[in-house]
Amino acid sequence: MEKNGQKKTDPADSWDVEEDAVITPEDEEVEDAEFTEGEATPKVSKKKVVKVEENRSKREHVNVVFIGHVDAGKSTIGGQIMSLTGMVDKRTLEKYEREAREKSRESWYLSWALDTNQEERDKGKTVEVGRAFFETDRKHFTILDAPGHKSFVPNMIGGAAQADLAVLVISARKGEFETGFDRGGQTREHAMLAKTAGVKHLVVLVNKMDDPTVNWDQTRYNECKDKILPYLKKLGFNPAKDLTFMPCSGLSGYGLKDQISETLCPWYRGPAFIPFIDELPSLNRKSDGPFIMPIVDKYKDMGTVVMGKVESGTARKGQNLLVMPNRTSVAVDQLFSDDYEVTSVGPGENVKIKLKGIEEEDVSPGFVLCDATNPIKTGKIFDAQVVILEHKSIICAGYSAVMHIHCAAEEVTVKALICLVDKKTGEKSKTRPRFVKQDQVAIMRIECSGMICLEQFKLFPQMGRFTLRDENKTIAIGKVLKVVE
């Protein structure tokens, strides 16, 4: 403890921080100029400090994850939105278009705004969760472009764990919707994972409406809608409150920023996508609680930088925090909210935080950055209520799978089955079941292979819901009832 105290009072240290915070390339020129004239410079710095003092984004932050089957058009819609809101300039897009034409992939150029690495561009498949942002007058949206391919579902879960709003993209093109929605397609699994990740609202974009096989045909739109609606209801989405369907075309941009013209689509007179999500009611964020941010990713950049979404509380520059479950003390060196440097961050923001006091190799995705005085719970054994969604054989004690909870993936084993829960009445069985099978709900004791950060679902839903996956399939979803220390 003394060390920390010392650090704070050492004037040299605090001066460094001030200097770091304030010197920008423009200032450096000013300082040099002033030195040549033989004048003192701290004045400049001091003025700047005042300016830096309260620097954080004013607009409400909303994280939007784009999910759906391979080739439904998620990255293209994301790229088109960035182009329509002026986040990618015309010249860059023309460059992408040229490069795409050289590879005879003209229709992919918009997705290159989000699929930035070479492998993703060559194959036309998103692998990692792409990130970008765009702003309206009222809100700041972070786009999380999730991969559609079933081999990359673990990456997609990491993206959905950070989202407040999910956009399920389905292709109206003949045959493509069916492939995505039938067994083995990713449309079902993604919708379900979004629900478990705690997404508040789901927008279903019926894309490729301008395709020659569709040509803005209302019957095709309704067919796609009617097929998928019962499944979404079964997952627990309420069509009246948290579910919206819209036709659009990602490639031409119709239906994204402006309402579709009446000549093209006389039967849909609803709002376009961007104005609609801009009008959605504000999310209630916990800004007064202790600071909690699950770490999604990390990298080295003159220090250790961690990325993630702030789930609760606020953090400021220079603050001391803990990295759990390792209990490493760290200090906040720099804060970035969607690539802009700020002095403090709050709930709902997608941030990068540069830390002092920890090496990059000592951090793993799934660790949690939290308040030093009020750290998050950690444990290896916990009781949970689990719904078995899709599993051919039975599950009994000793069964193991991979658990995804917030941003962490950990191997777990079922230690004991405690009781079954009746789906309709919620009553618990008096006797211990010997096994559970598909469509049953059970309370079980689960053991993790290592220490993880988790919280009771009813205290902190974001840190208490999880999915179990086995052999590349999501087999169950669950919530943590209690952590057995």
C-alpha positions as CSV (number, residue, x, y, z in Angstrom):
1,M,0.0,0.0,0.0
2,E,2.8,2.4,0.9
3,K,4.3,2.1,-2.5
4,N,1.1,3.4,-4.1
5,G,0.9,6.2,-1.6
6,Q,4.5,7.1,-2.4
7,K,3.9,7.1,-6.1
8,K,1.1,9.6,-5.8
9,T,3.0,12.1,-3.8
10,D,6.2,12.0,-5.8
11,P,6.1,15.3,-7.7
12,A,8.3,14.1,-10.5
13,D,6.0,11.3,-11.3
14,S,2.9,13.5,-11.4
15,W,4.7,16.0,-13.6
16,D,5.5,13.2,-16.1
17,V,1.8,12.3,-16.3
18,E,0.8,15.9,-16.8
19,E,3.4,16.3,-19.6
20,D,2.2,13.1,-21.3
21,A,-1.3,14.2,-21.1
22,V,-0.8,17.6,-22.6
23,I,2.0,17.6,-25.3
24,T,0.6,17.1,-28.8
25,P,2.7,17.6,-31.9
26,E,1.4,21.2,-32.3
27,D,2.4,22.0,-28.8
28,E,5.9,20.8,-29.3
29,E,6.5,23.3,-32.1
30,V,5.1,26.1,-29.8
31,E,7.4,25.0,-27.0
32,D,10.5,24.9,-29.3
33,A,9.6,28.4,-30.6
34,E,9.2,29.7,-27.1
35,F,12.5,28.2,-26.0
36,T,14.4,30.0,-28.7
37,E,12.9,33.2,-27.5
38,G,14.1,32.4,-24.0
39,E,10.7,32.3,-22.4
40,A,9.4,29.8,-19.9
41,T,7.0,27.2,-21.1
42,P,5.1,25.6,-18.2
43,K,2.5,28.3,-18.7
44,V,1.4,26.6,-22.0
45,S,1.3,23.3,-20.3
46,K,-0.8,24.6,-17.5
47,K,-3.4,26.1,-19.8
48,K,-3.6,22.9,-21.7
49,V,-4.1,20.8,-18.5
50,V,-7.2,22.8,-17.8
51,K,-8.5,22.0,-21.2
52,V,-7.8,18.3,-20.9
53,E,-9.5,18.1,-17.5
54,E,-13.0,17.1,-18.6
55,N,-12.5,15.3,-21.8
56,R,-15.0,12.4,-22.3
57,S,-17.6,11.7,-24.9
58,K,-20.9,13.4,-24.4
59,R,-23.2,11.3,-26.6
60,E,-24.8,8.1,-25.4
61,H,-22.7,5.0,-26.4
62,V,-24.5,2.1,-28.1
63,N,-22.7,-1.1,-29.2
64,V,-24.3,-2.7,-32.2
65,V,-23.3,-6.3,-33.2
66,F,-23.9,-7.5,-36.7
67,I,-24.7,-11.3,-36.7
68,G,-26.0,-13.8,-39.2
69,H,-25.1,-16.6,-41.6
70,V,-22.0,-16.5,-43.8
71,D,-22.5,-14.2,-46.8
72,A,-25.7,-12.6,-45.6
73,G,-24.0,-9.2,-46.0
74,K,-23.0,-8.2,-42.5
75,S,-19.7,-6.6,-43.4
76,T,-21.1,-4.9,-46.5
77,I,-23.9,-3.3,-44.5
78,G,-21.4,-2.2,-41.9
79,G,-19.2,-0.6,-44.6
80,Q,-22.1,1.0,-46.3
81,I,-23.3,2.6,-43.0
82,M,-19.8,4.0,-42.5
83,S,-19.8,5.4,-46.0
84,L,-23.3,6.9,-45.6
85,T,-22.4,8.6,-42.3
86,G,-19.1,9.9,-43.7
87,M,-16.8,7.7,-41.5
88,V,-15.0,6.4,-44.6
89,D,-14.1,8.9,-47.2
90,K,-14.9,8.6,-50.9
91,R,-11.3,8.2,-51.9
92,T,-10.7,5.2,-49.6
93,L,-13.8,3.5,-50.9
94,E,-12.8,4.2,-54.5
95,K,-9.4,2.6,-53.7
96,Y,-11.2,-0.5,-52.2
97,E,-13.4,-0.7,-55.3
98,R,-10.4,-0.6,-57.6
99,E,-8.6,-3.3,-55.6
100,A,-11.7,-5.5,-55.4
101,R,-12.3,-5.2,-59.1
102,E,-8.7,-6.3,-59.7
103,K,-9.5,-9.5,-57.7
104,S,-12.9,-9.7,-59.6
105,R,-14.7,-9.3,-56.3
106,E,-16.5,-6.0,-57.1
107,S,-19.4,-6.6,-54.7
108,W,-17.1,-7.0,-51.7
109,Y,-15.5,-3.6,-51.7
110,L,-17.7,-2.2,-48.9
111,S,-16.9,-5.0,-46.5
112,W,-13.2,-4.1,-46.8
113,A,-13.9,-1.1,-44.5
114,L,-14.4,-3.7,-41.7
115,D,-12.5,-6.8,-42.9
116,T,-9.1,-5.2,-42.8
117,N,-6.7,-8.1,-42.9
118,Q,-5.5,-9.8,-46.1
119,E,-6.9,-13.3,-45.3
120,E,-10.4,-11.9,-44.7
121,R,-10.3,-10.0,-47.9
122,D,-9.0,-12.9,-50.1
123,K,-11.6,-15.3,-48.8
124,G,-14.4,-12.8,-48.3
125,K,-14.9,-14.2,-44.8
126,T,-14.8,-12.3,-41.5
127,V,-12.7,-14.1,-38.9
128,E,-12.2,-11.7,-36.1
129,V,-14.8,-9.2,-34.8
130,G,-14.3,-6.0,-36.9
131,R,-14.6,-2.7,-35.0
132,A,-15.6,0.7,-36.3
133,F,-17.9,3.5,-35.2
134,F,-20.2,6.1,-36.5
135,E,-22.1,9.0,-34.9
136,T,-25.5,10.6,-35.2
137,D,-26.5,13.9,-33.6
138,R,-27.6,12.1,-30.4
139,K,-25.6,8.8,-30.2
140,H,-22.3,7.3,-30.7
141,F,-22.5,3.8,-32.2
142,T,-19.7,1.2,-32.1
143,I,-20.1,-1.4,-34.9
144,L,-19.0,-4.9,-34.0
145,D,-18.9,-7.0,-37.1
146,A,-19.1,-10.6,-36.0
147,P,-17.9,-13.5,-38.2
148,G,-20.7,-15.7,-39.6
149,H,-18.7,-18.8,-40.2
150,K,-19.4,-21.6,-37.7
151,S,-15.6,-22.2,-37.0
152,F,-15.4,-18.7,-35.6
153,V,-18.4,-18.8,-33.3
154,P,-16.2,-18.3,-30.2
155,N,-15.0,-15.0,-31.7
156,M,-18.6,-14.1,-32.4
157,I,-19.6,-14.7,-28.7
158,G,-16.9,-12.3,-27.6
159,G,-18.4,-9.7,-29.9
160,A,-22.0,-10.3,-28.8
161,A,-20.9,-10.1,-25.1
162,Q,-20.1,-6.4,-25.7
163,A,-23.3,-5.5,-27.5
164,D,-26.4,-3.6,-26.4
165,L,-28.2,-4.0,-29.7
166,A,-28.0,-6.9,-32.2
167,V,-28.7,-6.7,-35.9
168,L,-29.5,-10.1,-37.4
169,V,-28.8,-9.9,-41.2
170,I,-30.6,-12.5,-43.3
171,S,-30.3,-12.7,-47.1
172,A,-33.6,-12.7,-49.1
173,R,-31.8,-14.1,-52.1
174,K,-33.4,-17.4,-53.3
175,G,-31.7,-20.3,-51.5
176,E,-29.5,-18.2,-49.3
177,F,-32.1,-17.6,-46.6
178,E,-32.9,-21.3,-46.5
179,T,-29.3,-22.4,-46.1
180,G,-28.8,-19.9,-43.3
181,F,-31.9,-20.8,-41.4
182,D,-32.1,-24.6,-41.8
183,R,-30.3,-26.9,-39.3
184,G,-26.6,-26.4,-39.7
185,G,-27.0,-22.8,-40.7
186,Q,-25.7,-20.0,-38.4
187,T,-28.8,-17.9,-38.3
188,R,-30.4,-19.8,-35.4
189,E,-27.3,-20.2,-33.4
190,H,-26.4,-16.5,-33.7
191,A,-29.8,-15.3,-32.7
192,M,-29.7,-17.5,-29.7
193,L,-26.2,-16.4,-28.7
194,A,-27.3,-12.8,-29.0
195,K,-30.2,-13.5,-26.6
196,T,-27.9,-15.2,-24.1
197,A,-25.4,-12.4,-24.3
198,G,-28.1,-10.1,-23.0
199,V,-28.8,-8.0,-26.1
200,K,-31.8,-5.7,-25.3
201,H,-33.1,-5.3,-28.8
202,L,-32.9,-7.3,-32.0
203,V,-33.3,-5.7,-35.5
204,V,-33.7,-8.2,-38.3
205,L,-32.5,-6.7,-41.6
206,V,-33.8,-8.6,-44.6
207,N,-30.9,-7.9,-47.0
208,K,-30.3,-8.3,-50.7
209,M,-33.9,-7.2,-51.5
210,D,-32.6,-5.7,-54.7
211,D,-31.4,-9.1,-55.9
212,P,-32.8,-10.1,-59.3
213,T,-34.5,-13.2,-57.7
214,V,-36.3,-11.0,-55.2
215,N,-36.7,-7.5,-56.7
216,W,-38.3,-5.9,-53.6
217,D,-41.0,-8.6,-53.6
218,Q,-43.2,-8.4,-50.5
219,T,-44.2,-12.0,-50.5
220,R,-40.5,-13.1,-50.3
221,Y,-39.9,-10.6,-47.4
222,N,-43.0,-12.0,-45.6
223,E,-41.9,-15.5,-46.2
224,C,-38.5,-14.9,-44.6
225,K,-40.1,-13.0,-41.7
226,D,-42.8,-15.7,-41.0
227,K,-40.2,-18.5,-41.1
228,I,-37.9,-16.9,-38.6
229,L,-40.4,-15.2,-36.2
230,P,-41.6,-18.4,-34.3
231,Y,-37.9,-19.3,-33.6
232,L,-37.1,-15.8,-32.3
233,K,-40.2,-15.9,-30.1
234,K,-39.1,-19.2,-28.7
235,L,-35.8,-17.7,-27.7
236,G,-37.7,-15.1,-25.7
237,F,-37.7,-12.0,-28.0
238,N,-41.0,-10.1,-27.7
239,P,-42.2,-9.0,-31.2
240,A,-44.1,-6.1,-29.7
241,K,-41.2,-4.6,-27.7
242,D,-37.7,-5.9,-28.6
243,L,-37.9,-7.1,-32.2
244,T,-38.1,-5.2,-35.5
245,F,-38.0,-6.3,-39.1
246,M,-36.8,-4.1,-42.0
247,P,-36.0,-4.7,-45.7
248,C,-32.8,-3.2,-47.1
249,S,-30.0,-3.6,-49.6
250,G,-26.5,-3.3,-48.2
251,L,-24.8,-3.0,-51.6
252,S,-26.9,-0.1,-52.8
253,G,-27.5,1.4,-49.3
254,Y,-31.3,1.5,-49.7
255,G,-33.2,1.4,-46.4
256,L,-30.1,2.1,-44.3
257,K,-30.0,5.9,-43.9
258,D,-33.0,7.2,-45.9
259,Q,-36.4,5.7,-46.3
260,I,-36.8,3.4,-49.4
261,S,-38.5,5.3,-52.3
262,E,-42.1,4.5,-52.8
263,T,-41.5,3.4,-56.4
264,L,-39.1,0.7,-55.3
265,C,-40.9,-0.6,-52.3
266,P,-44.5,0.8,-51.9
267,W,-45.4,-1.8,-49.2
268,Y,-42.8,-0.8,-46.6
269,R,-43.2,2.7,-45.2
270,G,-41.4,2.2,-41.9
271,P,-38.3,4.1,-40.8
272,A,-34.8,3.4,-42.3
273,F,-32.2,1.6,-40.1
274,I,-30.0,4.4,-38.8
275,P,-32.9,6.8,-37.8
276,F,-34.6,3.8,-36.2
277,I,-31.7,2.8,-33.9
278,D,-31.1,6.5,-33.2
279,E,-34.6,6.8,-31.9
280,L,-34.5,3.7,-29.6
281,P,-35.0,4.6,-25.9
282,S,-31.9,5.1,-23.8
283,L,-30.3,2.2,-22.0
284,N,-30.1,2.3,-18.3
285,R,-26.5,2.1,-17.4
286,K,-24.9,1.5,-13.9
287,S,-22.6,4.5,-13.6
288,D,-22.6,4.6,-9.8
289,G,-21.3,1.0,-9.1
290,P,-17.7,-0.2,-8.9
291,F,-15.7,-0.1,-12.1
292,I,-15.9,-3.4,-14.1
293,M,-14.5,-4.1,-17.6
294,P,-14.1,-7.6,-18.9
295,I,-11.0,-7.7,-21.2
296,V,-11.7,-8.9,-24.8
297,D,-8.3,-8.4,-26.2
298,K,-4.8,-7.1,-25.4
299,Y,-1.7,-6.0,-27.3
300,K,1.7,-4.3,-26.7
301,D,2.1,-0.7,-27.7
302,M,4.8,1.0,-25.5
303,G,3.0,-0.6,-22.6
304,T,0.1,-3.0,-22.1
305,V,-3.1,-2.0,-23.8
306,V,-6.4,-3.8,-23.0
307,M,-9.7,-3.5,-24.8
308,G,-13.3,-4.1,-23.8
309,K,-16.6,-2.6,-22.9
310,V,-17.1,-0.9,-19.6
311,E,-20.0,-2.7,-17.9
312,S,-20.3,-0.5,-14.8
313,G,-18.7,2.4,-13.0
314,T,-16.2,4.9,-14.3
315,A,-12.4,5.0,-14.5
316,R,-10.1,8.1,-14.7
317,K,-6.6,8.6,-15.9
318,G,-4.0,7.9,-13.1
319,Q,-6.5,5.7,-11.1
320,N,-5.3,2.4,-9.5
321,L,-7.3,-0.7,-10.6
322,L,-7.0,-4.5,-10.2
323,V,-6.7,-7.1,-12.9
324,M,-8.6,-10.2,-11.7
325,P,-8.4,-13.2,-11.1
326,N,-4.6,-12.6,-10.7
327,R,-5.0,-9.7,-8.3
328,T,-2.4,-7.6,-10.1
329,S,-2.4,-3.9,-9.1
330,V,-2.2,-1.6,-12.1
331,A,-2.4,2.1,-12.8
332,V,-4.3,3.7,-15.7
333,D,-1.8,5.4,-18.0
334,Q,-4.0,6.5,-21.0
335,L,-7.7,6.0,-22.0
336,F,-9.1,5.8,-25.5
337,S,-12.8,5.7,-26.3
338,D,-13.2,4.5,-29.9
339,D,-9.7,5.8,-30.8
340,Y,-10.2,9.3,-29.2
341,E,-8.1,10.0,-26.1
342,V,-10.2,10.9,-23.1
343,T,-9.6,11.5,-19.4
344,S,-12.4,9.3,-18.1
345,V,-14.7,6.5,-19.4
346,G,-18.1,5.4,-18.3
347,P,-20.5,2.5,-18.7
348,G,-21.3,1.3,-22.3
349,E,-18.2,2.7,-23.8
350,N,-15.9,0.6,-26.0
351,V,-12.5,1.5,-24.7
352,K,-8.8,0.8,-24.9
353,I,-6.9,1.4,-21.7
354,K,-3.1,1.6,-21.4
355,L,-2.0,0.1,-18.1
356,K,1.2,0.5,-16.0
357,G,2.4,-2.3,-13.8
358,I,1.5,-5.4,-15.8
359,E,3.2,-7.2,-18.8
360,E,1.1,-8.0,-21.9
361,E,1.7,-11.7,-21.5
362,D,0.2,-11.7,-18.0
363,V,-3.2,-10.7,-19.3
364,S,-5.6,-13.0,-21.1
365,P,-9.0,-12.3,-22.7
366,G,-11.6,-13.0,-20.0
367,F,-9.7,-11.3,-17.2
368,V,-11.5,-8.4,-15.7
369,L,-10.2,-4.9,-14.9
370,C,-12.0,-3.7,-11.8
371,D,-12.1,-1.4,-8.8
372,A,-9.3,-2.0,-6.3
373,T,-11.5,-1.5,-3.2
374,N,-14.4,-3.5,-4.5
375,P,-13.0,-6.3,-6.7
376,I,-15.2,-8.7,-8.7
377,K,-15.9,-12.3,-7.4
378,T,-13.6,-15.1,-8.5
379,G,-14.2,-18.8,-8.2
380,K,-13.7,-22.3,-9.6
381,I,-16.9,-23.9,-8.5
382,F,-20.4,-22.5,-8.9
383,D,-24.1,-23.5,-9.0
384,A,-26.0,-22.6,-12.1
385,Q,-29.3,-23.1,-13.8
386,V,-28.8,-24.6,-17.2
387,V,-31.1,-25.1,-20.2
388,I,-30.1,-27.9,-22.6
389,L,-30.8,-26.6,-26.1
390,E,-29.4,-29.1,-28.4
391,H,-27.6,-32.3,-27.4
392,K,-28.1,-35.7,-28.8
393,S,-27.0,-37.8,-25.8
394,I,-27.6,-37.3,-22.1
395,I,-25.6,-35.2,-19.8
396,C,-24.6,-36.5,-16.4
397,A,-21.9,-35.8,-13.7
398,G,-18.4,-35.8,-15.3
399,Y,-19.5,-34.3,-18.6
400,S,-17.1,-31.6,-19.8
401,A,-17.6,-28.7,-22.3
402,V,-16.2,-25.2,-23.0
403,M,-18.0,-22.4,-21.1
404,H,-18.2,-18.9,-22.6
405,I,-18.9,-16.3,-19.9
406,H,-18.6,-12.6,-20.7
407,C,-15.3,-12.6,-22.7
408,A,-13.8,-15.7,-21.1
409,A,-13.7,-19.2,-22.5
410,E,-12.9,-21.9,-19.9
411,E,-13.1,-25.7,-19.8
412,V,-15.6,-26.9,-17.3
413,T,-16.9,-30.2,-15.9
414,V,-20.3,-30.9,-14.4
415,K,-19.6,-32.0,-10.8
416,A,-23.1,-32.9,-9.8
417,L,-26.7,-32.5,-10.9
418,I,-28.7,-31.0,-8.1
419,C,-32.3,-30.9,-9.4
420,L,-34.5,-30.5,-12.4
421,V,-36.6,-27.4,-12.9
422,D,-40.1,-27.6,-14.5
423,K,-40.1,-25.2,-17.5
424,K,-43.8,-24.2,-17.1
425,T,-44.2,-24.0,-13.3
426,G,-40.6,-23.4,-12.2
427,E,-40.9,-26.1,-9.5
428,K,-37.8,-28.0,-8.5
429,S,-37.7,-31.7,-8.4
430,K,-37.4,-33.4,-4.9
431,T,-34.9,-36.0,-6.1
432,R,-31.6,-35.7,-7.7
433,P,-31.7,-36.5,-11.4
434,R,-29.2,-39.1,-12.7
435,F,-29.0,-37.2,-16.1
436,V,-30.5,-34.4,-18.1
437,K,-31.4,-34.4,-21.8
438,Q,-32.4,-31.9,-24.5
439,D,-35.0,-29.3,-23.7
440,Q,-34.7,-29.9,-19.9
441,V,-33.7,-27.3,-17.3
442,A,-31.5,-28.3,-14.4
443,I,-29.6,-26.8,-11.6
444,M,-26.1,-28.2,-11.5
445,R,-22.7,-27.7,-9.8
446,I,-20.0,-26.8,-12.3
447,E,-16.2,-26.8,-11.8
448,C,-13.8,-24.8,-14.0
449,S,-10.3,-25.9,-14.9
450,G,-8.9,-22.5,-13.6
451,M,-10.0,-19.5,-11.6
452,I,-12.4,-17.2,-13.4
453,C,-14.3,-14.0,-12.7
454,L,-18.0,-14.3,-12.4
455,E,-20.9,-12.9,-10.5
456,Q,-24.4,-14.0,-9.5
457,F,-26.8,-13.4,-12.4
458,K,-29.3,-11.5,-10.3
459,L,-26.7,-9.1,-9.0
460,F,-24.9,-8.5,-12.3
461,P,-26.5,-10.2,-15.3
462,Q,-23.6,-9.3,-17.7
463,M,-21.1,-11.3,-15.6
464,G,-23.5,-14.1,-14.7
465,R,-24.8,-15.6,-18.0
466,F,-22.9,-18.2,-20.0
467,T,-23.1,-20.7,-22.9
468,L,-21.8,-24.2,-23.0
469,R,-20.3,-25.4,-26.3
470,D,-19.1,-28.8,-27.4
471,E,-17.8,-30.0,-30.8
472,N,-18.4,-26.6,-32.4
473,K,-22.1,-26.5,-31.3
474,T,-23.8,-24.4,-28.6
475,I,-25.5,-27.1,-26.4
476,A,-26.7,-25.1,-23.4
477,I,-27.2,-21.7,-21.9
478,G,-27.2,-20.9,-18.2
479,K,-27.0,-18.4,-15.4
480,V,-24.9,-18.4,-12.3
481,L,-27.0,-18.8,-9.1
482,K,-24.2,-18.8,-6.6
483,V,-20.4,-18.9,-6.4
484,V,-19.1,-21.5,-4.1
485,E,-15.9,-19.9,-2.9
